[in-house]
Amino acid sequence: MITAKKIKDHYQFTPAEEKILGDLRPVMKNHRDRFGQEMMEYFMSQEMMAEFFPTEEKQKHHAMTFGGWFMRLFGGTYDEPYFQNLRKVGRVHVDISLDGHLVNATMTLVRQFIAQIVEQDLPPEDRDRALTAITKILDINLDVLTSSYRQAELKKYFLHARAETALINLLERFTHGLNLVLGLALAVVSLGVIWLFVHDVMTAFSSPRLETSVVAALGSLLIIWMMIELLSTEVQHLRGKKISINVFIGIVIVAFIRKVLIGSLQHGNLTEYGMRIGTLFILAVVYWLVTRAERS
């Protein structure tokens, strides 16, 4: 947290200006009660602020509080306790959800109120130096008060960011786990497909229709190729690589090729067989277009 000395250094708020403000205290004391009353009247005229002062007792209490803050502006001492008190006031504003815009708007009224006193009660030769010192202390007050809002917003942001990061990490681990399960399932299915291929090859030697058995074995071989592609794609995905869409289109093409091979040995409906070949042609065109788009 920035120290009182650094804040004053940043604003070039000098000890001479601190003394000027301290010397103004007797003059400003005569206007303390009026300041509290005028601030309360302004707050009660604002719909967003009037809700904080529901009773006359609270209005009187806060009018005195405003008067106390007004007099501390001209205390002449602006050390760490002074700034700690300002930060406490800022945190109270945040806790009650007071809009920071209203704090800035109120400070404008404070400037006008004090400027009128300087114009009326101070000799002309002292006014410029007084207004310079007053402007700096008001800017410092506004800076410290509004910094409470910034800190509250940052705290809220970081809390949200930490929760969001934790959720994303959890979802990433869950997704990675699902991918591992999927890869294991593909491996198990691949073993089943290999057994199917072996069965088709063994059947080919004992079947009276050798050509049918051979085509069936070729179909099983195509399924093995399809499973290899799926497993390879899943492994690449687990390593963080992007999944290519044409892999899935290729798998569909393989499935249709198997149907076409088997259908060529069956005396089925020619129209259905022709539709399969037409679909295979369309899939091939789509595969070519997708591959071309991914390369470009």
DRENLOLO-813255 format. One line per 10 residues: number of its first residue (from 0); their letters; for each residue x, y, z of C-alpha. Coordinates in Angstrom, 1 decimal. Example, Ala and Ser with C-alpha at 12.3 -4.5 7.8 and 13.67 -1.06 7.14 Angstrom:
% DRENLOLO-813255
0	as	12.3 -4.5 7.8; 13.7 -1.1 7.1
//
This chain:
% DRENLOLO-813255
0	mitakkikdh	0.0 0.0 0.0; 1.3 3.4 -0.9; 2.6 5.5 2.0; 1.4 9.0 3.0; 4.8 10.5 2.1; 4.7 9.1 -1.4; 1.1 10.3 -2.0; 2.1 13.8 -0.9; 5.3 13.6 -3.0; 3.2 12.6 -6.1
10	yqftpaeeki	0.9 15.6 -5.6; 3.9 17.9 -4.7; 2.0 18.7 -1.5; 4.5 20.7 0.5; 4.9 21.4 4.3; 4.2 25.0 3.5; 0.9 24.1 2.0; 0.1 21.9 5.0; 0.7 25.0 7.2; -1.6 27.1 5.0
20	lgdlrpvmkn	-4.4 24.6 5.5; -3.8 24.5 9.2; -3.9 28.3 9.4; -7.3 28.2 7.6; -8.8 26.0 10.3; -10.2 28.9 12.5; -11.9 30.4 9.4; -13.3 27.1 8.3; -14.6 26.2 11.7; -17.2 28.9 11.4
30	hrdrfgqemm	-18.7 27.1 8.4; -18.5 23.5 9.7; -22.2 23.2 10.7; -23.4 24.8 7.5; -21.2 22.5 5.5; -22.7 19.4 7.2; -26.2 20.7 6.6; -25.7 21.6 3.0; -24.1 18.2 2.2; -27.0 16.5 3.9
40	eyfmsqemma	-29.5 18.5 1.9; -27.7 17.6 -1.3; -27.7 13.9 -0.4; -31.4 13.9 0.5; -32.1 15.4 -2.9; -30.5 12.5 -4.6; -32.6 9.4 -4.9; -29.6 7.1 -4.9; -28.3 8.6 -1.7; -31.4 9.4 0.3
50	effpteekqk	-31.9 5.7 1.1; -28.8 5.7 3.3; -30.4 8.3 5.7; -33.9 6.9 6.4; -34.4 8.7 9.8; -33.8 12.2 11.1; -31.5 10.9 13.7; -29.2 9.4 11.1; -29.3 12.6 9.1; -28.1 14.6 12.1
60	hhamtfggwf	-25.4 12.1 12.9; -24.0 12.1 9.3; -24.2 15.8 9.1; -21.9 16.0 12.1; -19.7 13.3 10.5; -19.4 15.4 7.3; -18.5 18.4 9.4; -15.8 16.4 11.1; -14.3 15.3 7.8; -14.5 18.9 6.6
70	mrlfggtyde	-12.5 20.1 9.6; -9.8 17.4 9.2; -9.1 18.9 5.7; -7.7 21.8 7.7; -6.0 20.0 10.4; -2.5 20.8 9.2; -1.3 17.3 9.8; -1.5 14.7 7.0; 0.3 11.6 8.2; -0.4 7.9 8.1
80	pyfqnlrkvg	-3.3 8.0 10.6; -5.0 10.7 8.4; -4.7 8.5 5.3; -5.8 5.4 7.2; -8.9 7.2 8.3; -9.6 8.1 4.6; -9.2 4.5 3.6; -11.6 3.4 6.3; -14.2 5.9 4.9; -13.6 4.5 1.4
90	rvhvdisldg	-14.2 0.9 2.6; -17.4 2.0 4.3; -18.6 3.4 1.0; -17.8 0.2 -0.7; -19.5 -1.9 2.0; -22.7 0.0 1.6; -22.5 -0.2 -2.2; -22.4 3.6 -2.6; -21.8 4.4 -6.3; -18.2 5.9 -6.8
100	hlvnatmtlv	-19.7 8.4 -9.2; -21.6 10.0 -6.3; -18.3 10.4 -4.4; -16.8 12.3 -7.3; -19.9 14.5 -7.8; -20.0 15.3 -4.1; -16.4 16.5 -4.2; -17.3 19.0 -6.8; -19.8 20.6 -4.4; -17.1 20.6 -1.6
110	rqfiaqiveq	-14.8 22.5 -3.9; -17.4 25.1 -4.7; -18.4 25.5 -1.0; -14.7 26.0 0.1; -14.0 28.4 -2.9; -16.9 30.6 -1.8; -15.5 30.8 1.8; -12.0 31.7 0.4; -13.5 34.4 -1.8; -15.5 35.9 1.1
120	dlppedrdra	-13.2 35.5 4.1; -9.6 35.7 2.9; -7.7 38.8 1.7; -7.0 38.8 -2.1; -3.3 38.2 -1.6; -3.8 34.9 0.2; -6.5 33.4 -2.0; -4.3 31.9 -4.7; -2.0 30.1 -2.3; -5.0 28.9 -0.3
130	ltaitkildi	-6.9 27.6 -3.3; -3.8 25.7 -4.5; -3.3 24.0 -1.2; -7.1 23.3 -0.9; -7.2 21.8 -4.5; -4.3 19.4 -3.7; -5.8 18.1 -0.4; -9.2 17.6 -2.0; -7.5 15.7 -4.9; -5.6 13.6 -2.5
140	nldvltssyr	-8.8 12.8 -0.6; -10.6 11.9 -3.8; -7.7 9.7 -4.9; -7.6 7.8 -1.6; -11.4 7.4 -1.4; -11.8 6.1 -5.0; -8.8 3.8 -4.6; -11.0 1.8 -2.2; -13.4 1.2 -5.1; -10.6 0.1 -7.4
150	qaelkkyflh	-9.2 -2.3 -4.8; -12.7 -3.8 -4.2; -13.2 -4.2 -8.0; -9.8 -5.9 -8.3; -10.5 -8.2 -5.4; -13.8 -9.2 -7.0; -12.1 -9.7 -10.3; -9.4 -11.9 -8.9; -11.9 -14.0 -7.0; -13.9 -14.5 -10.1
160	araetalinl	-10.7 -15.2 -12.1; -9.5 -17.8 -9.6; -12.9 -19.5 -9.6; -13.0 -19.5 -13.4; -9.5 -20.9 -13.6; -10.3 -23.6 -11.1; -13.4 -24.5 -13.1; -11.5 -24.6 -16.4; -8.8 -26.8 -14.9; -11.5 -29.2 -13.5
170	lerfthglnl	-13.2 -29.4 -16.9; -9.9 -29.9 -18.7; -9.0 -32.8 -16.4; -12.5 -34.3 -16.8; -12.3 -33.9 -20.6; -8.9 -35.5 -20.6; -10.2 -38.4 -18.5; -13.1 -38.9 -21.0; -10.6 -39.0 -23.9; -8.6 -41.6 -22.1
180	vlglalavvs	-11.7 -43.7 -21.6; -12.6 -43.2 -25.3; -9.1 -44.3 -26.3; -9.3 -47.4 -24.2; -12.8 -48.2 -25.6; -11.4 -47.9 -29.1; -8.5 -50.2 -28.3; -11.0 -52.8 -26.9; -13.2 -52.5 -30.0; -10.1 -52.8 -32.2
190	lgviwlfvhd	-9.2 -56.2 -30.6; -12.8 -57.3 -31.4; -12.4 -56.2 -35.0; -9.1 -58.1 -35.3; -10.8 -61.2 -34.0; -13.5 -60.7 -36.7; -10.9 -60.5 -39.4; -9.2 -63.6 -38.2; -12.6 -65.4 -38.1; -13.3 -64.2 -41.7
200	vmtafssprl	-9.9 -65.4 -43.0; -10.4 -68.8 -41.3; -13.9 -69.1 -42.7; -12.6 -68.3 -46.2; -10.7 -71.6 -46.3; -13.7 -73.7 -45.4; -16.4 -71.8 -47.3; -17.7 -73.1 -50.6; -18.1 -69.5 -51.8; -14.5 -68.4 -51.6
210	etsvvaalgs	-15.1 -65.0 -53.2; -17.8 -64.1 -50.7; -15.5 -65.0 -47.8; -12.6 -63.0 -49.3; -14.8 -59.9 -49.7; -16.0 -60.3 -46.1; -12.4 -60.5 -44.9; -11.5 -57.4 -47.0; -14.5 -55.6 -45.3; -13.1 -56.6 -41.9
220	lliiwmmiel	-9.7 -55.4 -43.0; -11.2 -52.0 -43.9; -12.8 -51.8 -40.5; -9.4 -52.5 -38.9; -8.0 -49.6 -41.0; -10.8 -47.4 -39.8; -10.1 -48.3 -36.1; -6.4 -47.5 -36.7; -7.3 -44.1 -38.0; -9.6 -43.5 -35.0
230	lstevqhlrg	-7.0 -44.6 -32.5; -4.3 -42.5 -34.2; -6.6 -39.5 -34.2; -7.4 -40.0 -30.5; -3.7 -40.3 -29.6; -2.9 -37.1 -31.5; -5.8 -35.3 -29.7; -4.5 -36.5 -26.3; -1.2 -34.9 -27.3; -2.9 -31.6 -27.9
240	kkisinvfig	-3.2 -31.7 -31.7; -6.3 -30.6 -33.6; -8.7 -33.2 -34.9; -9.1 -33.2 -38.6; -12.7 -33.4 -39.9; -11.7 -35.5 -43.0; -10.8 -38.4 -40.7; -14.5 -38.9 -39.9; -15.5 -38.4 -43.5; -12.9 -41.0 -44.4
250	ivivafirkv	-14.4 -43.5 -41.9; -17.8 -43.0 -43.4; -16.3 -43.6 -46.9; -14.7 -46.8 -45.6; -18.0 -48.0 -44.2; -19.8 -47.4 -47.6; -16.9 -49.1 -49.5; -17.5 -52.2 -47.4; -21.2 -52.1 -48.1; -20.5 -51.7 -51.8
260	ligslqhgnl	-18.1 -54.7 -51.8; -20.6 -56.9 -50.0; -23.4 -55.6 -52.2; -21.5 -56.5 -55.4; -21.7 -60.2 -54.5; -25.4 -60.1 -53.6; -28.3 -60.1 -56.0; -30.1 -57.2 -54.4; -32.0 -54.1 -55.6; -29.9 -52.4 -58.3
270	teygmrigtl	-31.4 -49.0 -57.3; -30.2 -49.3 -53.7; -26.8 -50.5 -55.0; -26.7 -47.5 -57.3; -27.6 -45.1 -54.5; -24.7 -46.5 -52.4; -22.3 -45.9 -55.2; -23.7 -42.3 -55.7; -23.4 -41.6 -52.0; -19.8 -42.9 -52.0
280	filavvywlv	-19.0 -40.5 -54.9; -20.5 -37.5 -53.0; -18.6 -38.4 -49.9; -15.4 -38.6 -52.0; -16.0 -35.1 -53.3; -16.7 -33.8 -49.8; -13.5 -35.5 -48.6; -11.5 -33.8 -51.3; -13.0 -30.4 -50.6; -12.4 -30.6 -46.9
290	traers	-8.8 -31.8 -47.4; -8.2 -28.9 -49.8; -9.7 -26.4 -47.4; -7.6 -27.6 -44.5; -4.4 -27.4 -46.5; -5.1 -23.9 -47.6
//
